Amino acid sequence: LAVIKEAGLETPCGITWLYFTDGEMAEKVEEALSFISDNGLNKVLLIPGFMTEEFSEEDWNVMTGRIRDFTLKAAESGCEVLLEDFDNLTSPCSNIERLSRIFDAVPEIGHVFDSGNYLFSGDDALEALDKFLPRIKHVHLKDRVAADNMACPAVGEGCIPIKEAVQTLKANGYNGWLTVEFYGSQHMLEDAEK
């Protein structure tokens, strides 16, 4: 982050991978909280781990309890914790249903809306946007080629209703960051130009 600050750039949102689906996390949680505090982050995207086939309801409850504890501790440093619709089907954040369960269990947590990741899980991005609009604190604009081709073209060149999503965000008062993503693109500079 020091290099980013020296270049005169801002950090709109930090990121931390804390696998709350695994065993004891106390040391890693403290490291993440120290990083947040030391760098004055006011938002952090949490990647909470991945579920195994044996993942039980008890495991889910333990995980959401840990997410809530982390979220409340981060808030003490003035940092809001966010979850993204993560494009991996073993993620507890991979679709509308799972995110809804976490948001119900952790009402203090915000959402990073990634326009392209809902297609990965078979959900509709605009439906998710409508459902989670009050929680959205950061936006990743990502397009996809098609439901059967998860490649990321230049934003606006694929099948995701990017224009409609941005219009909905703006019409509802969102004035935060719109981060453009081209993961896996073979033509990132050209995609950025578009």
C-alpha positions in Angstrom: 0.0 0.0 0.0 2.9 2.4 0.6 3.8 2.3 -3.2 0.2 3.1 -4.0 0.2 6.1 -1.6 3.5 7.3 -2.9 2.1 7.3 -6.4 -0.7 9.6 -5.3 -3.3 6.9 -5.7 -6.1 5.8 -3.4 -6.9 2.4 -2.0 -10.7 2.1 -2.3 -10.9 -1.3 -0.7 -8.4 -3.7 0.8 -8.7 -7.4 0.6 -8.0 -10.2 3.1 -8.3 -14.0 2.7 -9.3 -15.5 6.0 -10.5 -19.1 5.7 -13.1 -19.0 8.4 -14.1 -22.5 7.1 -10.9 -23.9 8.6 -9.7 -24.4 12.1 -8.4 -21.8 14.5 -8.0 -18.4 13.0 -7.1 -16.1 16.0 -3.5 -15.3 14.8 -4.5 -14.6 11.2 -7.5 -12.5 12.3 -5.2 -10.4 14.5 -2.7 -9.9 11.6 -5.6 -8.8 9.3 -7.0 -6.4 11.8 -3.5 -4.9 12.4 -3.0 -4.5 8.7 -6.4 -2.7 8.4 -5.6 -0.4 11.4 -2.0 0.3 10.4 -3.1 1.3 6.8 -6.2 3.2 7.7 -8.4 1.2 5.5 -12.1 2.0 5.7 -13.3 -1.0 3.6 -11.9 -4.5 3.2 -13.2 -7.3 1.0 -13.2 -10.5 3.0 -12.7 -13.9 1.2 -14.0 -16.2 3.9 -12.8 -19.6 2.6 -14.3 -22.5 0.8 -16.7 -25.3 1.7 -16.0 -29.0 1.5 -18.6 -31.6 0.5 -18.9 -32.4 4.2 -19.7 -28.8 5.2 -22.5 -29.0 7.7 -25.0 -26.6 9.2 -22.9 -26.5 12.3 -19.9 -25.5 10.1 -22.0 -22.8 8.5 -22.9 -21.4 11.9 -19.3 -21.4 13.1 -18.2 -19.7 9.9 -20.9 -17.0 10.1 -20.1 -16.4 13.8 -16.4 -15.9 12.9 -17.3 -13.5 10.1 -19.5 -11.5 12.4 -16.8 -11.3 15.1 -14.3 -10.2 12.5 -16.7 -7.6 11.1 -17.4 -6.1 14.5 -13.7 -6.0 15.4 -12.8 -4.3 12.1 -15.6 -1.7 12.7 -13.7 -0.7 15.9 -10.9 0.5 13.6 -13.4 2.3 11.4 -13.3 -0.4 8.7 -16.4 -1.9 7.0 -16.1 -5.5 6.0 -17.6 -6.5 2.6 -18.4 -9.8 0.8 -18.3 -10.3 -2.9 -20.2 -12.7 -5.0 -17.2 -15.0 -5.5 -16.9 -17.0 -8.7 -16.2 -20.4 -7.2 -19.1 -22.8 -6.4 -17.4 -24.0 -3.2 -17.4 -20.4 -1.8 -20.0 -19.6 0.8 -20.5 -16.3 -1.2 -21.0 -17.9 -4.6 -24.7 -17.0 -5.2 -27.7 -15.0 -4.0 -29.0 -17.7 -1.7 -25.7 -18.2 0.2 -25.0 -14.4 0.4 -28.5 -13.9 1.7 -27.8 -16.4 4.5 -24.6 -14.6 5.5 -26.2 -11.2 5.3 -29.0 -12.4 7.5 -26.5 -13.7 10.1 -24.2 -10.7 9.8 -26.3 -7.6 9.3 -23.3 -5.3 9.7 -21.5 -6.6 6.6 -21.6 -4.8 3.2 -21.5 -6.1 -0.3 -19.1 -5.8 -3.2 -21.3 -6.2 -6.2 -19.4 -8.0 -9.0 -21.6 -7.8 -12.1 -19.9 -10.8 -13.8 -19.8 -13.3 -11.0 -23.5 -13.9 -10.6 -23.6 -15.4 -14.1 -21.0 -17.9 -12.9 -23.4 -19.3 -10.4 -26.4 -19.1 -12.7 -28.0 -16.1 -10.9 -29.2 -12.9 -12.6 -27.0 -9.9 -11.9 -29.8 -7.4 -12.0 -31.9 -9.5 -9.6 -28.9 -9.6 -7.2 -28.4 -5.9 -7.6 -32.0 -5.2 -6.7 -31.9 -7.6 -3.7 -28.7 -6.3 -2.3 -28.8 -2.7 -3.3 -28.9 -1.3 0.2 -25.7 -3.2 1.1 -23.6 -2.3 -1.9 -20.5 -0.4 -0.8 -18.2 -1.1 -3.8 -18.7 -2.3 -7.3 -16.6 -4.5 -9.7 -17.8 -4.1 -13.3 -16.9 -7.4 -15.0 -18.4 -8.7 -18.2 -18.6 -12.3 -19.4 -18.7 -13.6 -23.0 -21.7 -16.0 -22.4 -23.2 -18.3 -19.8 -21.2 -21.2 -21.3 -18.0 -19.0 -21.7 -16.8 -17.3 -18.5 -14.1 -15.3 -20.3 -14.0 -11.6 -19.5 -14.2 -9.3 -22.5 -14.0 -5.5 -22.3 -16.8 -4.2 -20.1 -19.8 -3.6 -22.3 -18.7 -6.1 -24.9 -20.3 -9.2 -23.4 -23.6 -10.5 -22.1 -23.8 -8.8 -18.7 -26.3 -5.8 -18.6 -23.5 -3.4 -17.4 -25.3 -0.2 -18.6 -28.5 -1.2 -16.8 -26.6 -2.1 -13.6 -24.7 1.3 -13.6 -28.0 3.2 -14.3 -29.7 1.4 -11.4 -26.8 2.1 -9.0 -26.7 5.8 -10.0 -30.5 6.1 -9.8 -30.4 4.8 -6.2 -27.7 7.2 -5.0 -24.6 5.0 -5.3 -21.6 7.3 -5.7 -18.8 4.9 -4.8 -16.1 3.3 -6.8 -16.8 1.4 -10.1 -13.8 -0.8 -10.5 -13.3 -2.4 -14.0 -12.1 -6.0 -14.2 -10.8 -8.0 -17.2 -9.6 -11.2 -15.5 -8.1 -13.6 -18.0 -8.2 -11.1 -20.9 -5.5 -11.6 -23.4 -5.9 -7.9 -24.4 -6.0 -5.9 -21.2 -4.7 -2.6 -22.6 -7.2 -2.7 -25.5 -10.0 -3.7 -23.2 -9.1 -0.8 -20.8 -9.2 1.6 -23.8 -12.7 0.4 -24.7 
